[in-house]
Amino acid sequence: MSVKQTVKKIARFLSLKLVLPAVYRRAARKPVCSGRVIFLEISADHLTDSFGLLFKAVRQRGKAPELICIHDGSVSGVQYLKNCVRMLREIAVAEVVFINEASNVTSCVKLRSQTKLIQTWHGCGAFKKFGFSTAELGWGISRKEMERYPYYKNQWLVSVSAPEAVRAYQDAMHQPPGVIQPLGVSRTDVFFDKTYIRAARETLYGHFPQACGKKVILYAPTFRGTQKQAHTLQPDYKAFAEALAAEYVLVEKHHPFVRKVQKVPEQYRDFARDLTGEMDIGALLCVSDICISDYSSLVFEYALFERPMVFYAPDLQQYFDERGFYYDYETLTPGPVCVTQAQVIDYIKNVDVLFEKQRVVDFKQRFMSACDGHATERILDYIGL
């Protein structure tokens, strides 16, 4: 182990085992503030789409929710520790705390019984493995390390997209019985909102006028590698444009972890556009006619529209070895699995004949049955807000 690794290991122990628990215990001497609701963003510096509807609905119910961001991964270690100290002082006196990611900071303390920690998670369904399910795999860390520095403790409620998803989340998070409930995923409520869908299409045309009058292919792969070294697979613009430009445009949306992507070549910008920084994934799902993905959980949300999906997975075996899936990949996917972009293009060219809609409908009913436009309401009613 290098000196740098040793220092990081010691700093992690001191912060998660000594400093932060002590900060929380001291702050928890004060009484809980009745009705105080906090939304905790672990990585982002704003309310992400996982929280938007919930935050608004809490306000409509007469509360004054607060947003706290701790900027994991985007600030120095010292600043991050300061952010965590401030956050723990605030949640120590909160009645309800919403999170949408794993957190070893909210898990390193003994949360007081008067505080409800609500995990809304950032994905639907049950696709690629995470949490304890990845212990000892190439992508995950050891089970011993997960138990020493847990990420899923203190959760009062974990809301998932369907009863079918409960088993996978139980395996990943190791929760007591009753914590994981199929109440739905709040952000999917917008997919039933005609005003939202109309606005999404107008936004698309504003950023990409060439999309007007064309069908939209959404290319939305997940990331490969680690969070800090995330990379992705990009489309063959020339092949896609030559085969499909008469009828379609191609819109890219890359995973937030991926920071370096090839720019769309100038000669193809009337056909393809990377809108990763301009539109959120929910809006793009609404306006897409076909979705190309791989191992991303966004396909569960896209199933709500009952539209064609095609899975570009040339590295399936490698991804399986590193990460793993909760179900057999090729049996689960509600569309063709392709290993070349030529196969993807051929499917799209013949989609009117090849699309098996019932596969998508069955997939939706199995994994998204609690996402019906009323998930936000159900979650807040369950909490008692």
C-alpha positions as CSV (number, residue, x, y, z in Angstrom):
1,M,0.0,0.0,0.0
2,S,1.4,3.4,-1.0
3,V,1.8,6.3,1.4
4,K,-1.1,8.1,-0.3
5,Q,-3.4,5.1,0.1
6,T,-2.4,4.8,3.7
7,V,-3.2,8.4,4.4
8,K,-6.6,8.1,2.7
9,K,-7.4,5.0,4.7
10,I,-6.6,6.7,8.0
11,A,-8.6,9.8,7.0
12,R,-11.6,7.6,6.1
13,F,-11.5,5.8,9.5
14,L,-11.1,9.1,11.5
15,S,-13.9,10.8,9.6
16,L,-16.5,8.0,9.4
17,K,-15.8,6.3,12.7
18,L,-14.9,9.2,15.0
19,V,-15.3,12.7,13.8
20,L,-18.7,12.6,12.0
21,P,-20.5,10.3,14.5
22,A,-19.3,12.7,17.3
23,V,-20.6,15.7,15.4
24,Y,-24.0,14.0,14.9
25,R,-24.3,12.9,18.6
26,R,-23.7,16.4,19.8
27,A,-26.2,17.9,17.4
28,A,-28.8,15.3,18.2
29,R,-29.0,16.6,21.8
30,K,-31.3,19.3,20.4
31,P,-34.9,18.4,19.9
32,V,-36.2,17.5,16.4
33,C,-37.9,20.3,14.6
34,S,-41.4,19.2,13.9
35,G,-42.1,19.4,10.1
36,R,-38.6,20.0,9.1
37,V,-37.8,18.3,5.8
38,I,-34.4,18.1,4.1
39,F,-33.4,16.9,0.6
40,L,-29.8,15.7,0.6
41,E,-27.9,15.7,-2.7
42,I,-24.8,13.7,-2.4
43,S,-23.1,14.6,-5.7
44,A,-25.1,17.2,-7.5
45,D,-25.2,20.9,-6.6
46,H,-28.9,21.3,-7.4
47,L,-32.2,19.3,-7.1
48,T,-31.9,16.5,-9.5
49,D,-34.9,15.1,-11.4
50,S,-35.3,12.4,-8.7
51,F,-36.2,15.1,-6.2
52,G,-38.0,17.7,-8.2
53,L,-41.6,16.6,-7.9
54,L,-41.2,15.5,-4.3
55,F,-39.7,18.9,-3.3
56,K,-42.6,20.7,-5.0
57,A,-45.2,18.4,-3.5
58,V,-43.8,18.8,0.0
59,R,-44.1,22.6,-0.4
60,Q,-47.7,22.2,-1.6
61,R,-48.5,20.3,1.6
62,G,-47.5,23.3,3.7
63,K,-43.9,22.4,4.6
64,A,-40.7,24.3,3.9
65,P,-38.2,21.8,2.5
66,E,-34.5,22.6,2.4
67,L,-31.8,21.5,0.0
68,I,-28.4,20.5,1.3
69,C,-25.6,19.5,-1.1
70,I,-22.3,17.9,0.1
71,H,-20.6,17.8,-3.3
72,D,-19.1,14.3,-3.0
73,G,-16.3,14.0,-5.7
74,S,-16.3,17.6,-6.8
75,V,-14.5,19.4,-3.9
76,S,-11.4,18.9,-1.9
77,G,-11.4,16.3,0.9
78,V,-11.2,19.0,3.6
79,Q,-14.2,20.9,2.1
80,Y,-16.1,17.7,1.7
81,L,-15.6,17.0,5.4
82,K,-16.8,20.5,6.3
83,N,-19.9,19.9,4.1
84,C,-20.6,16.6,5.8
85,V,-20.3,18.2,9.3
86,R,-22.8,20.9,8.4
87,M,-25.1,18.4,6.8
88,L,-25.1,16.1,9.9
89,R,-25.8,19.0,12.2
90,E,-28.9,19.8,10.1
91,I,-30.3,16.3,9.6
92,A,-29.8,15.6,13.4
93,V,-32.8,17.9,14.0
94,A,-34.9,17.1,10.9
95,E,-38.0,15.0,10.9
96,V,-37.7,13.7,7.3
97,V,-34.6,13.4,5.2
98,F,-34.7,12.4,1.5
99,I,-31.7,10.9,-0.3
100,N,-31.4,9.4,-3.7
101,E,-28.0,7.8,-3.6
102,A,-26.0,5.5,-1.4
103,S,-24.2,7.4,1.4
104,N,-21.6,6.3,3.9
105,V,-22.1,9.6,5.8
106,T,-25.7,9.1,6.7
107,S,-24.9,5.5,7.4
108,C,-21.9,6.1,9.8
109,V,-24.1,7.5,12.5
110,K,-26.8,6.1,14.7
111,L,-29.8,8.0,13.4
112,R,-32.3,9.0,16.1
113,S,-35.7,7.3,16.0
114,Q,-37.6,10.6,15.4
115,T,-35.9,11.1,12.0
116,K,-37.2,9.3,8.9
117,L,-34.5,8.7,6.2
118,I,-36.3,8.2,2.9
119,Q,-34.3,6.6,0.0
120,T,-35.9,7.4,-3.4
121,W,-32.9,6.0,-5.4
122,H,-32.1,7.2,-8.8
123,G,-33.0,4.1,-10.9
124,C,-36.1,2.0,-11.6
125,G,-36.5,-1.7,-11.9
126,A,-33.7,-4.2,-11.2
127,F,-31.1,-4.5,-13.9
128,K,-27.3,-4.3,-13.2
129,K,-26.2,-5.2,-9.7
130,F,-25.2,-2.7,-7.1
131,G,-24.4,-2.5,-3.4
132,F,-23.9,-5.8,-1.6
133,S,-24.8,-7.6,-4.8
134,T,-21.5,-6.6,-6.3
135,A,-19.3,-7.7,-3.3
136,E,-16.1,-9.3,-4.6
137,L,-17.0,-8.6,-8.2
138,G,-14.6,-6.5,-10.3
139,W,-16.8,-3.4,-10.0
140,G,-17.5,-3.7,-6.3
141,I,-15.5,-3.6,-3.1
142,S,-15.2,-6.4,-0.6
143,R,-18.1,-7.4,1.6
144,K,-15.8,-6.8,4.6
145,E,-15.2,-3.2,3.5
146,M,-19.0,-2.7,2.8
147,E,-19.8,-3.9,6.3
148,R,-17.1,-1.7,7.9
149,Y,-18.2,1.4,6.1
150,P,-21.9,0.8,5.2
151,Y,-23.8,2.8,2.6
152,Y,-27.4,1.8,3.3
153,K,-28.0,2.0,7.0
154,N,-30.7,4.0,8.8
155,Q,-33.2,3.9,5.9
156,W,-36.8,4.1,7.1
157,L,-38.2,3.7,3.6
158,V,-36.8,2.6,0.2
159,S,-39.4,3.2,-2.5
160,V,-39.1,1.0,-5.7
161,S,-40.9,0.8,-9.0
162,A,-42.7,-2.6,-8.6
163,P,-43.1,-5.6,-6.3
164,E,-40.7,-7.4,-8.7
165,A,-37.9,-5.0,-7.8
166,V,-38.0,-5.6,-4.0
167,R,-35.9,-8.8,-4.1
168,A,-33.0,-7.1,-5.9
169,Y,-33.0,-4.1,-3.6
170,Q,-33.1,-6.3,-0.6
171,D,-30.1,-8.2,-1.9
172,A,-28.2,-4.9,-2.6
173,M,-29.1,-3.0,0.5
174,H,-29.8,-5.6,3.3
175,Q,-32.8,-3.9,4.8
176,P,-35.1,-5.0,7.6
177,P,-38.4,-6.4,6.5
178,G,-40.9,-3.7,5.4
179,V,-38.4,-1.0,4.6
180,I,-38.4,-1.6,0.8
181,Q,-41.9,-0.8,-0.5
182,P,-43.2,-0.7,-4.1
183,L,-44.7,2.7,-3.9
184,G,-43.3,3.9,-7.2
185,V,-40.6,6.3,-8.3
186,S,-41.5,9.9,-8.0
187,R,-39.9,11.3,-11.1
188,T,-41.8,9.0,-13.4
189,D,-45.0,11.0,-12.6
190,V,-44.0,13.5,-15.3
191,F,-44.4,10.9,-18.0
192,F,-48.1,11.1,-17.4
193,D,-48.2,14.9,-17.6
194,K,-49.1,16.1,-21.1
195,T,-47.9,19.7,-20.3
196,Y,-44.5,18.3,-19.4
197,I,-44.2,16.2,-22.5
198,R,-45.2,19.1,-24.7
199,A,-42.6,21.4,-23.1
200,A,-40.0,18.7,-23.5
201,R,-40.6,18.6,-27.3
202,E,-40.5,22.4,-27.5
203,T,-37.2,22.3,-25.6
204,L,-35.8,19.7,-28.0
205,Y,-36.7,21.8,-31.1
206,G,-35.2,24.8,-29.4
207,H,-31.8,23.1,-29.0
208,F,-32.0,21.0,-32.2
209,P,-34.3,22.6,-34.8
210,Q,-33.4,19.8,-37.3
211,A,-35.4,17.4,-35.2
212,C,-38.7,19.0,-36.2
213,G,-40.6,16.8,-38.5
214,K,-38.2,13.8,-37.9
215,K,-38.4,10.8,-35.7
216,V,-36.0,10.8,-32.8
217,I,-33.5,8.1,-31.9
218,L,-32.2,8.4,-28.3
219,Y,-28.7,7.0,-27.8
220,A,-28.3,6.7,-24.0
221,P,-25.6,4.2,-22.9
222,T,-24.5,3.9,-19.3
223,F,-20.8,4.3,-18.3
224,R,-18.0,1.8,-18.2
225,G,-15.2,1.7,-15.7
226,T,-15.1,3.4,-12.3
227,Q,-16.9,6.6,-11.4
228,K,-13.7,8.7,-11.6
229,Q,-12.5,7.1,-14.9
230,A,-15.9,6.6,-16.6
231,H,-16.0,6.2,-20.3
232,T,-18.7,5.2,-22.8
233,L,-19.4,3.8,-26.3
234,Q,-20.2,6.3,-29.0
235,P,-22.1,5.9,-32.2
236,D,-20.7,5.6,-35.7
237,Y,-22.1,8.9,-37.0
238,K,-21.3,8.2,-40.6
239,A,-23.0,4.8,-40.7
240,F,-26.1,6.0,-38.8
241,A,-26.5,9.2,-40.9
242,E,-26.1,7.4,-44.2
243,A,-28.7,4.8,-43.3
244,L,-31.2,6.8,-41.3
245,A,-30.9,10.6,-41.8
246,A,-33.8,10.8,-44.3
247,E,-36.3,9.8,-41.6
248,Y,-34.5,10.2,-38.2
249,V,-32.3,12.4,-36.1
250,L,-30.0,11.0,-33.4
251,V,-29.8,12.5,-29.9
252,E,-27.1,11.5,-27.4
253,K,-27.5,11.6,-23.7
254,H,-24.4,10.3,-21.7
255,H,-24.2,9.2,-18.1
256,P,-23.3,12.1,-15.7
257,F,-20.1,10.2,-14.7
258,V,-18.8,10.5,-18.3
259,R,-16.9,13.7,-18.7
260,K,-15.0,13.2,-21.9
261,V,-16.9,12.3,-25.1
262,Q,-16.1,12.7,-28.7
263,K,-17.9,15.7,-30.3
264,V,-20.3,15.1,-33.1
265,P,-18.3,15.8,-36.3
266,E,-19.3,19.0,-38.0
267,Q,-20.6,17.3,-41.2
268,Y,-23.2,15.3,-39.1
269,R,-24.6,18.0,-36.8
270,D,-27.8,18.3,-38.8
271,F,-28.4,14.6,-38.1
272,A,-26.9,14.1,-34.6
273,R,-26.6,16.2,-31.5
274,D,-25.3,15.6,-28.0
275,L,-27.8,17.1,-25.6
276,T,-26.3,15.8,-22.4
277,G,-25.8,19.2,-21.0
278,E,-29.0,20.8,-22.4
279,M,-31.8,18.3,-21.5
280,D,-32.4,15.9,-18.6
281,I,-33.0,12.3,-19.4
282,G,-36.7,12.4,-18.4
283,A,-37.5,15.0,-21.1
284,L,-35.5,13.1,-23.7
285,L,-37.3,9.8,-23.0
286,C,-40.6,11.6,-23.6
287,V,-39.7,12.9,-27.1
288,S,-37.9,9.8,-28.4
289,D,-39.4,7.3,-30.8
290,I,-36.7,4.7,-30.4
291,C,-34.2,4.2,-27.6
292,I,-30.7,2.6,-28.0
293,S,-29.2,1.7,-24.6
294,D,-27.2,-1.1,-23.1
295,Y,-27.2,-1.7,-19.3
296,S,-28.9,1.5,-18.1
297,S,-31.9,1.4,-15.9
298,L,-33.5,4.2,-18.0
299,V,-35.0,1.4,-20.2
300,F,-37.5,0.7,-17.3
301,E,-38.7,4.3,-17.5
302,Y,-38.8,4.2,-21.3
303,A,-41.0,1.1,-21.2
304,L,-43.8,3.3,-19.8
305,F,-44.2,4.7,-23.4
306,E,-44.3,1.2,-24.9
307,R,-41.9,2.2,-27.7
308,P,-39.1,0.3,-29.4
309,M,-35.8,-0.3,-27.6
310,V,-32.7,-1.9,-29.0
311,F,-29.7,-2.9,-26.8
312,Y,-26.2,-2.3,-28.1
313,A,-24.0,-4.6,-25.9
314,P,-20.7,-5.5,-27.6
315,D,-19.0,-5.9,-24.2
316,L,-21.7,-7.9,-22.5
317,Q,-19.5,-10.7,-21.2
318,Q,-16.9,-8.2,-19.8
319,Y,-19.7,-6.1,-18.2
320,F,-21.3,-9.2,-16.7
321,D,-17.9,-10.3,-15.2
322,E,-17.3,-6.9,-13.7
323,R,-20.8,-5.9,-12.6
324,G,-23.4,-8.7,-13.1
325,F,-27.1,-8.6,-13.5
326,Y,-30.1,-9.6,-11.4
327,Y,-31.7,-11.4,-14.3
328,D,-30.4,-13.1,-17.4
329,Y,-29.7,-10.2,-19.7
330,E,-30.8,-11.5,-23.0
331,T,-34.0,-12.9,-21.5
332,L,-34.8,-9.8,-19.7
333,T,-34.3,-7.1,-22.4
334,P,-37.6,-6.2,-24.2
335,G,-35.8,-5.7,-27.5
336,P,-33.0,-7.1,-29.6
337,V,-29.5,-7.4,-28.2
338,C,-26.9,-6.3,-30.8
339,V,-23.1,-6.7,-30.8
340,T,-22.5,-4.4,-33.8
341,Q,-23.8,-1.0,-34.8
342,A,-24.7,-2.4,-38.1
343,Q,-27.2,-4.7,-36.4
344,V,-28.6,-1.7,-34.5
345,I,-29.1,0.2,-37.7
346,D,-30.7,-2.7,-39.5
347,Y,-33.2,-3.1,-36.6
348,I,-34.2,0.6,-36.8
349,K,-34.6,0.5,-40.6
350,N,-37.0,-2.4,-40.2
351,V,-38.5,-1.5,-36.8
352,D,-42.1,-1.4,-38.2
353,V,-41.9,-5.1,-38.9
354,L,-39.5,-6.2,-36.2
355,F,-40.9,-4.4,-33.1
356,E,-42.6,-6.7,-30.7
357,K,-44.7,-4.4,-28.6
358,Q,-46.1,-7.0,-26.3
359,R,-42.6,-7.7,-25.0
360,V,-42.3,-4.1,-23.9
361,V,-45.8,-4.1,-22.4
362,D,-45.0,-7.3,-20.3
363,F,-41.7,-5.7,-19.2
364,K,-43.5,-2.6,-18.1
365,Q,-46.1,-4.5,-16.1
366,R,-43.5,-6.6,-14.4
367,F,-41.0,-3.9,-13.4
368,M,-43.0,-0.6,-13.4
369,S,-46.4,-1.4,-12.1
370,A,-46.2,1.1,-9.2
371,C,-45.3,4.0,-11.6
372,D,-48.6,5.2,-12.7
373,G,-48.4,9.0,-12.3
374,H,-49.2,9.0,-8.6
375,A,-46.0,7.8,-7.0
376,T,-45.1,11.2,-5.4
377,E,-48.5,11.3,-3.7
378,R,-48.2,7.7,-2.5
379,I,-44.7,8.2,-1.0
380,L,-45.7,11.3,0.9
381,D,-48.9,9.7,2.2
382,Y,-46.9,6.7,3.4
383,I,-44.4,8.9,5.2
384,G,-47.2,11.0,6.7
385,L,-46.2,14.3,5.4
